[in-house]
């Protein structure tokens, strides 16, 4: 028999975008004990509404699954906000490079780092974000310039999670090389063998795997490309080695070692040569040692159709940022020529090929406001009004899935979160308007009215 004990919270009279398998829209949702208890029509909530139930009249507002920013540097964002790197680097071809041009004071102590994390917690809650991935913390950055990416940060996160200080579910990847810099196969192997990450904190924090920086970015001519840059160069992998072949061999052995150790692997790969080699290496590792790994390519600026086919067949995801192409396409064309734009940031082609697509912010490179990312994915329109890569536009429903249920897949938790269905965790984002009633360009101006994590309201206007 269904449980008809009173709900803790009922949201009714709006448009509940479930993001389930059929993208159904309901009128109301009930929450009990941190879980979704019922989804349906307003009258179906009456049996679950008791004297202690908080009832929120939505009056046409939209309810979405809690937003999952699947590639966001949380500690660094807390140290940088409201400054964004794209704003500072736009005039210098910066793309999504991570060298902070006006970095804050180095985070030296645990208190410094935790203040940054908690600042991000409040900020993300105000945007309706209930999950995010911290993509690269570990010993490779223990002596880094900012103090935002070292191995101590993993333990800071775990302790704050255990104390109930986080306002989002955090997934982390370990980093055994430099951020946007060199790494070596030997240091990577040593890290896999010797570094002991903190234990997971159920439902709040986990270390899922490792991140590898394979190359740089095309606008700076540091991505490894099959086609030449306008100056005749091809860039190179960031992995140490005396030749392209040796560097590629080292990258493949790193991927094999991490896969065999049971880790999820996220690879920063942007050039078409790099994305091709990474996709092939991940696919080969999965064929040799088959498991449900959820590996993925990060950024994927240049992805040839053949690479997308390999990724789809092997179940390799793509995690990219819709705001990058609308800001940097002219820089890429200047570096590689107009012909390169055919394979640039192919979000539409990736979905059509069957690749699981996650959209994210890479904040503080871009704003952590997912509404801006959603608008960019749907319109491909830059701040100057120009449309970049119109053929790669996504439908609004597709972009929403790329911020909710597909990142839940990346986290290995699509059965737990990412959609509004009975039994799943009650992570919700309430928009102060109709999601489909606003023009896409106007989405960033639609306020987030309420954010719910595990059934608890963590933000409310």
N, C-alpha and C positions, 0 to 999 in steps of 0.2 A: 504494500500500500504506500502511496506517496506520503511524504512527511508534510503535514499541514500545520505544524507548530508555527507560532508567529515568527515572521521575518524580523531581522534587525533594521533593515532599510528597504524601502520600496521607492523606485523611481517610476513615475507613471505619467501618461499623457504626452509622450514625446515620440521620437523616432529612434528606436534602439537598433543600431546597425550591428547585427550579430557577428558578421564576418565568418559565418559558418560555411559549410560546404556549398550552400546555395545562396549565400549572401542575403539571407532573409532579413527583413526589417520588421520588428515587433513594436508594440506600443508601450510596454512596461517590463521591468525586471525587478525581481525580489532577491535579496541577499540575506543569507543566514549563516552565522558561524564562519564568516570569511569566504564563503563559497556562493556561487550563483545557485539559488534555490528554484527559481522559475522564470521563464521568459515567455511573454505572450501578450494577450489583450489586457486592458486595464481591469476588466471585470474578473479576470482569472487571479488577480492579486488579492481580492477581497478575503478569501479563506486564510491567507497568510498575514493579514493585517490585524495586529493586536494592539492593546493599549500601550505597549512599549515600542511599537514599530515607528520609526521615523519615516514619514511619507513626504517625498519631494515631488511637487507638481511641476512637471517639466514645461508645460505650456508650449509644446512644439519643439523644444530643444532636442538636440541630438545626443545620444549616448553611444560612445565607441568603446571597444576594448582599450584597456590601458596601452598607451603608445610605447613601443619598444625601439629605442635608438640603439641600433645594433653595432655602432662603431662611434664611440664618443669617449674622449679623454677626460674623464670626470674630475680627477684631481687637478689636472692642468687647467681645465675650464674654471674651476673654483678659484685658481690663482690669477687667471687672466681676465675674467668677466668684469666689465662689459666689453673689453677689447677683444676683437676677433682678428685672426691672422689674415684672412682674406681681405679685410678692409685695409690692412697695413701693407700687404704684399701685392695688391691688385696692380699697382703701377710698376712692379718689378718682375712680372712673369712668375709669381710665386706659386700659383696653382695650389696644391695641397701639400706643399713642403711644410716641415715642422720646425724650422729654425725660427724661434721667436725673435722678431726684429727689435722689440722693446719688452724683453722678458721682465716679469716681476722679480723681486728679490728671491733668491734661491730658498726653497723650502728646506730648512735645515733640521727641524725637529719634528717629532711625532705630533706635537700640538699644532705646528704649522700645517702639516699635511692633513690632519683631521679637520682643521678649520676649513681647508679648501674643499674637502669631501662634503662636509656638512653644508657649506655654502651652495655647492652644486645640488645637494639633495633638495634644498628649499627651492632653488631655481627650477629644477626639472619638475618638481611637483606642481609648480605654477603653470607649467606647459602641458600637464596631463601625461607626463612620461612616467611610467611605472616600472620599466625595465631598461637596462642599458648594458652594453659590453664595453669594458675598459680594455682596449686592444693593445696590450704590450707593457707589462710591468715586470721587472726582474733584474738580475745581477748585471746584465749587459749595460744597464744605465745607472748602476750604483754611484758612479762618479760623474753623472750627467750634469749639464749646466743648470738645470732648473730644479732638480730634486723632486720632480713630479712623476718619475717613471722607474725609480729603483725598486729593489725587492722589498724594502721596508714598507712600501705602499700596500703590498698585498696583505701584510699583517695588520696594517691600519684598517683596511677595509674589513677584514675578518673580525677584528675586535669591535669595531663600530656596529657591524651586523649582529654580533652576539649580544651587544648592549641595546639593540633596538633603535640605533641611531640613524639607520638608512631609511629613506623614503622611496626606495626603488629596489628591485631585484637586480643584483649586479653579477655579471659573468666576466671573468678576467682571462686574458691570455698571458702566458709568461714570455719574457723577452730575454734572449741570451746574446744578443748583439746590440749595437748602438741604434738608437732611434734615427731612422732615415740615414743610416751610416753603415760602416763596415761591419761584417761579421765573418767568422771563420768556422769551418766545419768542426775543427777540433774544440773550439770554445763551446759550440753548440752541443757536441756530444758530452763534453764535461758538464754542462749545465743540466742536460737530461739526466745524467747519472748522479750528480752530487746535490743539486738544489732541491730542497724540500719545501714545497709551498704550504701555506696554512691549510688546515682542514676546512671543508665546506661548512657553511652555516645554513642549515635546512631552510630553503625558501627565500633566502636573502643574499647569499654570496657563495660563489663557487669558482674554482680555477678549472677551466674546461680544457685548456691545451696550450699551444704555443703560437707565437707570431714570428714570421720570418720576413725581413725586409729584403726583397729580391732585387729591386732596382729603385731608381729615383722617379722623376716625372718628365713627361715629354717637353713641356714649355721650357724647362731648364736644360734640355738635351742630356739628361742623366738617366732616362729610361732606355732600356735595351730594345732596339728596334730592328726589324727585318729590312724595312725601307730606310734609306739614308736621310739624315737631317739635311737641311738646306746648306750646311757647311761641309757636307760629305761624311760626317761622323755617324756612328750608330749607337753611341752610348755603351754601357756595359752593366753586367750584374754587379751588385755591391758585395757579393761573396768573394772572399780572397781567393786568388788563383792567378797563374802566370799567363793565361790565355782565356779566350771565351770558352773553349772546350773544357778547360780545367775548372773554370768557375761553374759552368753548367753541371759538370760531374759532381762537384761539391754540393751544389744545391739539391741535386737528386738524392745524394746520400743523406742529406739533412732531412729531407722529406720522408725518406724510407725509415730513418731512425725514429723520427717522431711518430710516424704512423704505427710502427711496430711496438712502440712504447705505450700505445693506446690513447694518444692525445688527438684532440681535434687540432687541425692546422689551418690558420688563416695566413695567407701569403699576400703581402703588399706587392702587387705586380701591375705595371701600367703599360709598358711597351709591348708591341705585338709579338716580338720575339720572346719576351719574358712570359707573357700570358700563355703563349703556345707551349713553351717548355714546362711551365708550372702545371698547366692542365694535363699534359701528357704524363708528367711525373706523378701527380696525384692519382690519375686514373690507373697507372701501372702499379702503384702501391696498393690500390684497392683490389685490383685483379689478383695480385700475388697473395694478399692477406685480406680477404673480404670481411668487412665489418661495417656497421652503421656509424660512419665516422663524422659526417657532417662537415667535411673540409670545404673551404671556400676561398675564392679569389677576392682580394680587397682592392677596391678602386676600379681596376680593369678598364683603364682609359681606352686602350686599343685592343679590340677583340675581333679577330677575323671570324667569318662564318664557320670555318672548320673547327676553330677553338671552341666556339659555342656548342657545336655538335658533340665534341669530346666531353665537355662539361656536363651537358644534359645526360648523355649516356651513362656517365659515371656517377651522377648524383652530386656533382660539385656545385656549390652555390656561388652567387655573385653578390657582393656587398659594395654598393656604390652610392655616390652622392649626386642627386639631381641638380644641386646648386653649382657644382663644379663646371659642367659644360656651358651653362648659361653665362658664366663669368669668364671662362678661360678659352673658349673655342678659338677666338682670334689669335691667341698666343700659340695654340697648338698648330693652327694653319701656318703661322709665321715660322715655326720651327720645322715642320714636316711637309708643308705644302697642302693645298686644298684637297688633294686626293685622299689624304689621311682621314679626312672627316667622314668618309664612308663607313669606317669601322670604329668611329669614336663614340664612346659612351652609349653603346647600343642597347638601351633598356627595352625598347619594343622588340628588337630582334632576339634578345635574350629570352624574354617571355615566350615569344612565338616558337623558339627552339626548344622550349621545355625546361629552361634553366630556372631554378628557384632564385628569385630576386628579392634582395633586401635593400631598402633605402635607409640612409643614415646621414648624420650631419658631419662626422669627423670633427666636431666642435672641440676646441675653440677655433678651428679653421673656418667653419661656417657657423651661423647661429644654430643653437640647439632647438630653435623653434621649428618643430616638424611641420607646422602649417605652411611655412615658407618652402620647405622641401617638397611638400605635397603639391603646392602650386607650381613649383618649377618643373616637377615631373609631368604634370598635366599640360602645362602651357609651353615649356621650354623657352620661356621668355625671360630675358635678362632685365636688369634694372634700367637699361637704356631703351627698353621697348623692343629690341631685336629678338627674333625667334632663332634659337640655335638648335639645329637638328630636328626640324618639325616632324620628320618621319618617325622619330623615336618617342613621340608623346605616348603617355599612358592614359587609360581611362581612370577616372577618379576612384572607382572601386578597386582597380588593380593597384593603384598607388597606395590606397589604404591597407590593402593586404600586405604590401611590402613594408609597412610600418607596424604590423600587428602579428598576423598568424605566421607569415614566413620567417620573421625573426624568431618567433617561438620555435619554429623548426630548427633554425640555426642553433638555438640554445638546447635543443633536444627535449623541449617541453611543450610541444604542440598539443599534447593531451591534457596539459595542465593550465595553459594560459593562451592568450592570443586571439580568443574569440569569446563571445558572450553566449555560453551554453551551460545548462544545468550540470553541476558538479565541478566546473572549473573555478579557479580562484576568482574572487570578485575584485578584479583590477579594472577600473573604469575611468573614462574621460568624458566629461559632460561639456559640450560646446553650447555657448549661449546663442544658439540659432540653429537653423537647418543646414546640415552639411551640404546638401545638394541644392539648397536654395540660394547660396551665394555664388557669385562668379568666382572661378578659381583664383584669379588675381587678388580677390578680396578676402580669401581665406585667412591670411595672417591677421586680419583685423577682427575676426570673430573670436571673442574672448573665451578662454577656458573657464567655465563656471565652477567646476568641481572636479577633483581628482580623488579617486578611491583606490586604496591599496589593501588587499586582504580584507575588504569590507569596512575598513576604517577610512574616514575622510581625512586626507592629508593636505588638502588645499580647498578653499572655498571662497568665492567672492561674496 
